[in-house]
Amino acid sequence: MRKTMFLAILVAISLTIGACGKPIDDAKTDTPKSETVVDDSGVTKKVDGMAIEIVEVMTLDKAKKTDDTIIKVHLKGKNNSPDPQALDSMLLTVENSEGKPLEIYPSTSIGTTLAPGTEAEGDAFFILKGDAPLTITYENPETKSKAVWSIKTIKDAS
């Protein structure tokens, strides 16, 4: 009787532990969290459930306050994840053809948090030093997942 009760408890514990465990197939996946394939503007990339598109990159007319050439990066984003996600110009890095990062130009740039299923679009501004092609990287600060675009030409403002 005791032996049977002990065996029944042991089986119940084994089934409980087995049911709560993660299947071996799910424990290790080779699916990347983000795309890192380099493409031109107009291509939508995914970063942790965020679909982001660099719509266009263009130079702006010279501002009276500065002699620098300012570029505007217009981007769109849609949150396809179940969690709120940031769509923020501060998460963009732009590098020139020499691999040197461009400075952010202080302006009204996009910076928002998207609720699940929502979309937004806006601009980010940078001081252009050097030449195209430009490499634009969007990085999720929490997961370090990235999407990368190669922009071969910069449109002129006129």
N, C-alpha and C positions, 0 to 999 in steps of 0.2 A: 504494500500500500504506500509506504513512504517512498519507495523507489519509483513508483509510478507517478506520484505527485511531483517529485523532484524532476523527473524526466519531462513532465508536462510543463512545468515552470521553465525549464531550460529551453524547450522548444518555443514557448511563447516569447521569451526574451530574445532568442535568435531571430525569430520572425520580425519582431519589433525593430531590432537593430538593422536587419537586412532591408526592411521597408523604408527606413529613414535615410539610408545611405544613398549616395549619388551613383547612378550607373556608370560603369567604366567608360562607355562611349561619350558621356557628357563631361566627364572630368577633364579631358584633354581634347581641345579642338584646334585645328589649324586655320580657322577662319580669322582673318585679321580684323581688328576693330575699326580700322580706317583704310581708305585707299591712299596709296602714295604714288600712283602712276601719274606721270607728268603729262598734261594736256594744255591746250590753249583756253582762252577765256570762252565763256558760254557753256562750259561743261560743268555739270552738277556733280559734286563729290559728296561723300557721306563721312561724317565724323561722329561716331557714337550716337546715331539716331538723328543727327542734324543733316539735312540736305542743304548744301551751300553751293551757290553759283556765283562766280565772278562774272558779272554781266559785261562790264567794259572798264578799261583803264584809259584815262585821257588826261592831257595836260590842261591846265587852266590858264587863262590870260594872266599876264604878270600883275601881281598886286602892287599897289603903291607903297605898301609897308615893307616890301622885301624885293630883292632882285632875284630871289631863288625861283626856280621852276617848280611849281606845285603840281602834283598829279592827284587825280581823284580816282579811287577804286570804288566802283559801284557794285554792291553785292546784294544777293537775295538769300534768305534762309527759311527753311520750314522745319519745324520740330516734329519728327515722326516717332519720337520716343515717348514713353509714358511719364517721363520726368521733365521738369522745366530745364531749359538749356539756354545758355548765353549766346547771343549773336552780337559780338562786340568788336569794334575796330582795334581795341587793345590786344586782341588775340591774333591779330595779323602781323606777320613779319614780311617785309618786302626787301629783296636783295637785288642789286644791280648785276650787270654781266660779270663783274669781277668778284661777286659773292659778298660785297659789302652791304650791310643793312642800311636802309634809308631811314632817316629820322621822321618821326610823326610830326605833321604840321598841326599846330593847335587850331582847331576849327570845330564846328558842330558835326562830329562824327557819330555813326551809329553806335549805340550801346543799350541793349535791351535784353530782357529775359523773356523767352518765348514759352508760353504754356503749351502743353501737348496739343498737337494738331494745328497750331497757329503759324502764321507766316509774317515776315517783315522784310523790308529792304531799306537800304541806306548807303551812305558813303563813308569812306575813310580817306584821309588826306595825308600825303607824304611829300617830303622835300626831295626832288629828284637830283641825285648826284651820280653821274656816270651814265651809262647807256643801257638800252634794252639788249638782249631779252632780260625781263625781270622774272624773278622767282617769288611767288606769293605763297606763304605757308599760313594755314589756319590751324592752331593747336588748342585742343581742349586742355585747360590747365589742370584738371583733376586726373584725367586718365593718360595724358600726354599723347593721345592719338592725334594724328595729323592728316591734313589733305594738302596737296601741293599742286600749284598751277604754274605753267610756264607761259609768260606773256611775251610774244615775239615782237609785237609792235604796239606803240602807244599812240592812241588817236589824238589828233590835234583839236584844240578847242574851237577853232574857226571853221 
